[in-house]
Amino acid sequence: MGNLRQFSTGMLLLLFTSSAVAFKLDFQFTDAQNLPVTNAVVSLLPSTPQARSTSPPNIGKMRQRNREFLPYVLPVQRNTPVVFPNEDPFQHHVYSFSATKRFEVKLFSGVNKSPIVFDKTGVATLGCNIHDWMIGYIVVVDTPYFDKSGATGHVVFTQLPADTYQAEIWHPRLSQQLTRRVVFAANADKRLQIQLKLTNPPKAEPPSADSDDDFDYDSF
């Protein structure tokens, strides 16, 4: 009986441990020099219909700090409200003329009072009417499975249901969005190495303090 009890306990422990394992789908993005690429957005569209979440989406934040948009690229799920906190000691005038979302937040400080809901998929390119070099992007996707690459160039998904996915890949320096068919099994890690052909210009940096372009509107 003792051996049977030990065997049963061991089997239960094995089953529990196996169910707790989170298998990973790992994308690694590099450029033509095999250097890691940041700000590559990956969204995964499952082939099996998914139940829609009834919980309200989190509020996204696109900050203005040191005359830049932070983050430079903000991926959000469709119908996410986004606020634009101004953390500089002067005003900004944020706008988008993109078909995905057209809006203006005129000459404001602090946080805009009403969040802007991004209810259409696509990319909204942001600018500032005061600081011409300021560019940012809000990438709106229609799936809960999305993320962007950091300094190491990786995007890692865990707790992902086994399925066949269409992976949509976007980056501000790509000439067009990429798609990949990805089959993810429930019992194995999967890693994809993708080299991106970056042809669009890199992100513009703020001008130096002594530049004629460096000016602000109504410091406070």
C-alpha positions in Angstrom: 0.0 0.0 0.0 2.9 2.4 0.9 4.5 1.9 -2.5 1.1 2.4 -4.3 0.6 5.7 -2.3 4.0 6.9 -3.2 3.5 6.0 -6.9 0.1 7.8 -6.9 1.6 10.9 -5.3 4.5 10.9 -7.8 2.1 10.7 -10.7 0.0 13.5 -9.3 3.1 15.6 -8.9 4.3 14.8 -12.4 0.9 15.8 -13.8 0.8 19.0 -11.8 4.3 19.9 -12.9 3.6 19.2 -16.5 0.5 21.3 -16.5 2.4 24.2 -14.9 5.0 24.3 -17.7 4.5 27.3 -19.9 5.7 26.5 -23.4 7.1 29.5 -25.4 6.7 31.0 -28.8 9.8 33.1 -29.3 10.3 35.5 -32.2 13.8 37.0 -32.6 14.2 40.0 -34.9 17.5 41.1 -36.4 18.6 43.5 -39.1 20.9 43.0 -42.1 23.9 43.1 -39.8 22.3 40.5 -37.4 21.9 43.1 -34.7 18.7 42.9 -32.6 15.8 45.1 -33.7 13.6 46.9 -31.2 10.0 48.1 -31.6 9.0 45.2 -33.9 5.3 44.6 -33.2 4.0 41.0 -33.5 0.2 40.2 -33.4 -1.0 36.7 -33.6 -4.4 35.9 -35.2 -5.6 32.4 -34.2 -7.4 30.3 -36.7 -9.8 29.0 -34.0 -12.4 31.7 -33.0 -11.7 33.1 -29.6 -14.3 34.3 -27.0 -14.2 38.0 -26.6 -13.2 39.4 -23.2 -16.0 41.1 -21.3 -13.6 43.0 -19.1 -12.8 46.6 -20.0 -9.4 47.1 -21.7 -6.6 48.7 -19.9 -5.9 52.4 -20.6 -2.8 52.9 -22.8 -0.4 55.8 -22.2 1.6 57.7 -24.8 3.7 60.1 -22.9 5.6 63.2 -24.0 8.9 63.5 -22.2 12.1 65.4 -23.2 10.4 66.4 -26.5 9.8 62.8 -27.5 6.9 60.3 -27.5 7.4 57.5 -25.0 7.1 54.8 -26.0 8.1 55.4 -29.6 5.8 52.5 -30.6 2.7 51.6 -28.6 0.8 48.5 -29.6 -2.8 48.3 -28.3 -5.8 46.0 -28.8 -8.8 47.5 -30.7 -11.1 49.6 -28.6 -8.4 50.6 -26.1 -8.6 54.1 -24.7 -5.3 56.0 -24.7 -4.3 59.1 -22.8 -1.4 61.4 -23.6 0.4 62.6 -20.4 2.6 65.6 -21.0 5.6 65.2 -18.6 7.5 68.2 -20.1 7.4 71.6 -18.4 5.8 73.2 -21.5 2.9 72.5 -23.8 2.5 70.0 -26.7 0.0 69.7 -29.5 -0.5 66.1 -30.4 -2.2 65.0 -33.6 -2.8 62.2 -36.0 -4.0 62.5 -39.6 -3.9 58.7 -40.1 -7.0 56.9 -41.4 -6.8 54.5 -38.4 -7.5 57.5 -36.1 -7.7 61.2 -36.7 -7.5 63.4 -33.7 -5.9 66.5 -32.1 -5.0 67.2 -28.5 -4.3 71.0 -28.7 -1.7 72.8 -26.6 -2.1 71.0 -23.3 -0.1 70.2 -20.2 -0.7 67.3 -17.7 -3.1 64.6 -18.9 -5.7 65.1 -21.6 -9.1 64.9 -19.9 -10.8 62.5 -22.2 -9.0 59.3 -23.4 -9.1 58.7 -27.1 -10.5 55.3 -28.1 -8.7 53.5 -30.9 -11.5 51.5 -32.4 -10.1 50.7 -35.9 -7.1 48.4 -36.6 -4.0 49.8 -38.3 -1.3 52.3 -37.5 -1.8 55.8 -36.3 1.2 58.0 -36.9 1.5 60.8 -34.2 3.1 64.2 -34.5 3.4 67.4 -32.6 2.6 70.8 -34.2 5.2 72.5 -32.0 8.1 70.0 -32.2 8.4 68.8 -35.8 10.8 66.0 -35.1 8.4 64.3 -32.6 7.0 61.1 -34.2 5.3 58.2 -32.5 3.2 55.3 -33.5 0.1 53.6 -32.1 -0.4 50.1 -33.6 -4.0 48.9 -33.2 -4.5 45.1 -33.4 -7.6 42.9 -33.2 -6.2 40.1 -31.0 -5.2 39.7 -27.4 -2.0 38.1 -28.5 0.5 40.9 -29.3 3.7 42.5 -28.0 6.8 44.3 -29.3 10.5 43.6 -29.2 12.8 45.1 -26.7 16.5 45.7 -26.7 17.3 42.0 -27.3 15.0 41.8 -30.3 12.8 39.1 -28.8 9.0 38.9 -28.5 8.1 35.9 -26.3 4.5 34.6 -25.9 3.7 32.2 -23.1 0.3 30.7 -22.0 -0.5 30.6 -25.7 -3.2 28.2 -26.8 -2.1 25.5 -29.3 -3.3 26.7 -32.7 -2.3 27.8 -36.2 -1.7 31.6 -36.2 -1.2 34.3 -38.7 1.6 36.4 -37.3 1.5 40.0 -38.5 4.8 41.9 -38.1 5.1 45.7 -38.2 8.0 48.0 -37.7 8.3 51.7 -38.5 11.3 51.1 -40.8 9.6 48.3 -42.8 8.2 49.3 -46.2 5.2 47.0 -45.6 3.8 44.7 -43.0 5.0 41.1 -43.0 2.9 38.0 -42.4 3.9 34.5 -41.3 2.0 31.3 -40.8 2.9 29.8 -37.4 1.9 26.4 -36.1 2.2 26.3 -32.3 2.0 23.0 -30.5 0.9 22.6 -26.9 3.9 20.5 -25.8 7.0 22.2 -27.3 8.8 25.5 -27.4 9.1 27.2 -30.8 11.6 29.8 -31.9 11.5 31.8 -35.1 14.5 34.0 -36.2 13.4 36.7 -38.6 15.7 39.1 -40.4 14.0 42.4 -41.2 14.9 44.5 -44.2 14.7 48.0 -42.7 14.5 50.5 -45.5 12.6 53.5 -44.0 14.6 56.2 -42.3 15.5 55.8 -38.6 13.8 57.7 -35.8 14.6 61.4 -35.7 16.3 62.6 -32.6 15.5 65.9 -30.8 17.8 68.8 -31.8 20.6 70.0 -29.6 19.9 72.8 -27.1 21.7 75.4 -29.2 19.8 74.5 -32.4 17.4 77.1 -34.0 14.8 74.3 -34.1 14.8 73.9 -30.3 12.0 76.0 -28.9 9.0 75.5 -26.7 5.6 77.0 -26.4 4.4 78.6 -23.1 6.6 77.1 -20.5 4.9 76.8 -17.1 
